[in-house]
């Protein structure tokens, strides 16, 4: 299988956008955690916009939710690569998956921390 021709200029931007949207659709269809986090985003983003008193607070409240989605996509990508390499157990594969999971966990903690500080302090 040969690699496709490298795109340049505007056609590269169009192709990159198509690949990105394809990845979002794939995650929304196949990844339960991403679906749950998207649901939380849909529910909480309007609340964050409503409760934030300043534009900066609104951006921080909603932005923290976006960070979770970004990190979940990266975690999913790590898991896909690990699974592609092989199904047999390997300590480095476990570590990669655990580290990705830890990143998602920390991003969720960041949401809780950000929301608590802005809304209650």
Contact map, one row per residue, 1 for C-alpha under 8 A:
1110000000000000000000000000000000000000000000000000000000000000000000000000000000000000000000000000000000000000000000000
1111000000000000000000000000000000000000000000000000000000000000000000000000000000000000000000000000000000000000000000000
1111100000000000000000000000000000000000000000000000000000000000000000000000000000000000000000000000000000000000000000000
0111110000000000000000000000000000000000000000000000000000000000000000000000000000000000000000000000000000000000000000000
0011111000000000000000000000000000000000000000000000000000000000000000000000000000000000000000000000000000000000000000000
0001111100010000000000000000000000000000000000000000000000000000000000000000000000000000000000000000000000000000000000000
0000111110110010000000000000000000000000000000000000000000000000000000000000000000000000000000000000000000000000000000000
0000011111111000000000000000000000000000000000000000000000000000000000000000000000000000000000000000000000000000000000000
0000001111111000000000000000000000000000000000000000000000000000000000000000000000000000000000000000000000000000000000000
0000000111111100000000000000000000000000000000000000000000000000000000000000000000000000000000000000000000000000000000000
0000001111111110000000000000000000000000000000000000000000000000000000000000000000000000000000000000000000000000000000000
0000011111111111000000000000000000000000000000000000000000000000000000000000000000000000000000000000000000000000000000000
0000000111111111100000000000000000000000000000000000000000000000000000000000000000000000000000000000000000000000000000000
0000000001111111110000000000000000000000000000000000000000000000000000000000000000000000000000000000000000000000000000000
0000001000111111111000000000000000000000000000000000000000000000000000000000000000000000000000000000000000000000000000000
0000000000011111111100000000000000000000000000000000000000000000000000000000000000000000000000000000000000000000000000000
0000000000001111111110000000000000000000000000000000000000000000000000000000000000000000000000000000000000000000000000000
0000000000000111111111000000000000000000000000000000000000000000000000000000000000000000000000000000000000000000000000000
0000000000000011111111100000000000000000000000000000000000000000000000000000000000000000000000000000000000000000000000000
0000000000000001111111110000000000000000000000000000000000000000000000000000000000000000000000000000000000000000000000000
0000000000000000111111111000000000000000000000000000000000000000000000000000000000000000000000000000000000000000000000000
0000000000000000011111111100000000000000000000000000000000000000000000000000000000000000000000000000000000000000000000000
0000000000000000001111111110000000000000000000000000000000000000000000000000000000000000000000000000000000000000000000000
0000000000000000000111111111000000000000000000000000000000000000000000000000000000000000000000000000000000000000000000000
0000000000000000000011111111100000000000000000000000000000000000000000000000000000000000000000000000000000000000000000000
0000000000000000000001111111111000000000000000000000000000000000000000000000000000000000000000000000000000000000000000000
0000000000000000000000111111111001100000000000000000000000000000000000001000000000000000000000000000000000000000000000000
0000000000000000000000011111111101100000000000000000000000000000000000000000000000000000000000000000000000000000000000000
0000000000000000000000001111111000100000000000000000000000000000000000000000000000000000000000000000000000000000000000000
0000000000000000000000000111111100000000000000000000000000000000000000000000000000000000000000000000000000000000000000000
0000000000000000000000000111111111100000000000000000000000000000000000000001000000000000000000000000000000000000000000000
0000000000000000000000000001011111110000000000000000000000000000000000000000000000000000000000000000000000000000000000000
0000000000000000000000000000001111111000000000000000000000000000000000010000000000000000000000000000000000000000000000000
0000000000000000000000000011001111111100000000000000000000000000000010011000000000000000000000000000000000000000000000000
0000000000000000000000000011101111111110000000000000000000000000000000000000000000000000000000000000000000000000000000000
0000000000000000000000000000000111111111000000000000000000000000000000000000000000000000000000000000000000000000000000000
0000000000000000000000000000000011111111100000000000000000000000000110000000000000000000000000000000000000000000000000000
0000000000000000000000000000000001111111110000000000000000000000000010000000000000000000000000000000000000000000000000000
0000000000000000000000000000000000111111111000000000000000000000000000000000000000000000000000000000000000000000000000000
0000000000000000000000000000000000011111111100000000000000000000000000000000000000000000000000000000000000000000000000000
0000000000000000000000000000000000001111111110000000000000000000110000000000000000000000000000000000000000000000000000000
0000000000000000000000000000000000000111111111000000000000000000000000000000000000000000000000000000000000000000000000000
0000000000000000000000000000000000000011111111100000000000000000000000000000000000000000000000000000000000000000000000000
0000000000000000000000000000000000000001111111110000000000000100000000000000000000000000000000000000000000000000000000000
0000000000000000000000000000000000000000111111111000000000001100100000000000000000000000000000000000000000000000000000000
0000000000000000000000000000000000000000011111111100000000000000000000000000000000000000000000000000000000000000000000000
0000000000000000000000000000000000000000001111111110000000000000000000000000000000000000000000000000000000000000000000000
0000000000000000000000000000000000000000000111111111000001001100000000000000000000000000000000000000000000000000000000000
0000000000000000000000000000000000000000000011111111000001101100000000000000000000000000000000000000000000000000000000000
0000000000000000000000000000000000000000000001111111100001000000000000000000000000000000000000000000000000000000000000000
0000000000000000000000000000000000000000000000111111100001000000000000000000000000000000000000000000000000000000000000100
0000000000000000000000000000000000000000000000011111111111001000000000000000000000000000000000000000000000000000000001100
0000000000000000000000000000000000000000000000000111111011000000000000000000000000000000000000000000000000000000000000000
0000000000000000000000000000000000000000000000000001111111000000000000000000000000000000000000000000000000000000000000000
0000000000000000000000000000000000000000000000000001111111100000000000000000000000000000000000000000000000000000000000000
0000000000000000000000000000000000000000000000000001011111110000000000000000000000000000000000000000000000000000000000000
0000000000000000000000000000000000000000000000000001111111111000000000000000000000000000000000000000000000000000000001000
0000000000000000000000000000000000000000000000011111111111111100000000000000000000000000000000000000000000000000000000000
0000000000000000000000000000000000000000000000001000001111111110000000000000000000000000000000000000000000000000000000000
0000000000000000000000000000000000000000000000000000000111111111000000000000000000000000000000000000000000000000010000000
0000000000000000000000000000000000000000000010011001000011111111100000000000000000000000000000000000000000000010011001000
0000000000000000000000000000000000000000000110011000000001111111110000000000000000000000000000000000000000000000000000000
0000000000000000000000000000000000000000000000000000000000111111111000000000000000000000000000000000000000000000000000000
0000000000000000000000000000000000000000000000000000000000011111111100000000000000000000000000000000000000100110010000000
0000000000000000000000000000000000000000100010000000000000001111111110000000000000000000000000000000000000000010000000000
0000000000000000000000000000000000000000100000000000000000000111111111000000000000000000000000000000000000000000000000000
0000000000000000000000000000000000000000000000000000000000000011111111100000000000000000000000000000000000100000000000000
0000000000000000000000000000000000001000000000000000000000000001111111110000000000000000000000000000000100110010000000000
0000000000000000000000000000000001001100000000000000000000000000111111111000000000000000000000000000000000000000000000000
0000000000000000000000000000000000000000000000000000000000000000011111111100000000000000000000000000000000000000000000000
0000000000000000000000000000000000000000000000000000000000000000001111111110000000000000000000000000001100100000000000000
0000000000000000000000000000000011000000000000000000000000000000000111111111000000000000000000000000000100000000000000000
0000000000000000000000000010000001000000000000000000000000000000000011111111100000000000000000000000000000000000000000000
0000000000000000000000000000000000000000000000000000000000000000000001111111110000000000000000000001000000000000000000000
0000000000000000000000000000000000000000000000000000000000000000000000111111111000000000000000001001101100000000000000000
0000000000000000000000000000001000000000000000000000000000000000000000011111111100000000000000000000000000000000000000000
0000000000000000000000000000000000000000000000000000000000000000000000001111111110000000000000000000000000000000000000000
0000000000000000000000000000000000000000000000000000000000000000000000000111111111000000000000011001000000000000000000000
0000000000000000000000000000000000000000000000000000000000000000000000000011111111100000000000011001000000000000000000000
0000000000000000000000000000000000000000000000000000000000000000000000000001111111110000000000000000000000000000000000000
0000000000000000000000000000000000000000000000000000000000000000000000000000111111111000000000000000000000000000000000000
0000000000000000000000000000000000000000000000000000000000000000000000000000011111111100000010011000000000000000000000000
0000000000000000000000000000000000000000000000000000000000000000000000000000001111111110000000000000000000000000000000000
0000000000000000000000000000000000000000000000000000000000000000000000000000000111111110000000000000000000000000000000000
0000000000000000000000000000000000000000000000000000000000000000000000000000000011111110000000000000000000000000000000000
0000000000000000000000000000000000000000000000000000000000000000000000000000000001111111000000000000000000000000000000000
0000000000000000000000000000000000000000000000000000000000000000000000000000000000111111100000000000000000000000000000000
0000000000000000000000000000000000000000000000000000000000000000000000000000000000000111110000000000000000000000000000000
0000000000000000000000000000000000000000000000000000000000000000000000000000000000000011111011000000000000000000000000000
0000000000000000000000000000000000000000000000000000000000000000000000000000000000000001111111000000000000000000000000000
0000000000000000000000000000000000000000000000000000000000000000000000000000000000000000111111100000000000000000000000000
0000000000000000000000000000000000000000000000000000000000000000000000000000000000000000011111110000000000000000000000000
0000000000000000000000000000000000000000000000000000000000000000000000000000000001000000111111111000000000000000000000000
0000000000000000000000000000000000000000000000000000000000000000000000000000000000000000111111111100000000000000000000000
0000000000000000000000000000000000000000000000000000000000000000000000000000000000000000001111111110000000000000000000000
0000000000000000000000000000000000000000000000000000000000000000000000000000011001000000000111111111000000000000000000000
0000000000000000000000000000000000000000000000000000000000000000000000000010011001000000000011111111100000000000000000000
0000000000000000000000000000000000000000000000000000000000000000000000000000000000000000000001111111110000000000000000000
0000000000000000000000000000000000000000000000000000000000000000000000000000000000000000000000111111111000000000000000000
0000000000000000000000000000000000000000000000000000000000000000000000000110011000000000000000011111111100000000000000000
0000000000000000000000000000000000000000000000000000000000000000000000000010000000000000000000001111111110000000000000000
0000000000000000000000000000000000000000000000000000000000000000000000000000000000000000000000000111111111000000000000000
0000000000000000000000000000000000000000000000000000000000000000000000100010000000000000000000000011111111100000000000000
0000000000000000000000000000000000000000000000000000000000000000000100110010000000000000000000000001111111110000000000000
0000000000000000000000000000000000000000000000000000000000000000000000000000000000000000000000000000111111111000000000000
0000000000000000000000000000000000000000000000000000000000000000000000000000000000000000000000000000011111111100000000000
0000000000000000000000000000000000000000000000000000000000000001001100100000000000000000000000000000001111111110000000000
0000000000000000000000000000000000000000000000000000000000000000000100000000000000000000000000000000000111111111000000000
0000000000000000000000000000000000000000000000000000000000000000000000000000000000000000000000000000000011111111100000000
0000000000000000000000000000000000000000000000000000000000000001000000000000000000000000000000000000000001111111110000000
0000000000000000000000000000000000000000000000000000000000001001100100000000000000000000000000000000000000111111111000000
0000000000000000000000000000000000000000000000000000000000000000000000000000000000000000000000000000000000011111111100000
0000000000000000000000000000000000000000000000000000000000000000000000000000000000000000000000000000000000001111111110000
0000000000000000000000000000000000000000000000000000000000011001000000000000000000000000000000000000000000000111111111000
0000000000000000000000000000000000000000000000000000000000001000000000000000000000000000000000000000000000000011111111100
0000000000000000000000000000000000000000000000000000000000000000000000000000000000000000000000000000000000000001111111111
0000000000000000000000000000000000000000000000000000000000000000000000000000000000000000000000000000000000000000111111111
0000000000000000000000000000000000000000000000000001000010001000000000000000000000000000000000000000000000000000011111111
0000000000000000000000000000000000000000000000000011000000000000000000000000000000000000000000000000000000000000001111111
0000000000000000000000000000000000000000000000000000000000000000000000000000000000000000000000000000000000000000000111111
0000000000000000000000000000000000000000000000000000000000000000000000000000000000000000000000000000000000000000000111111
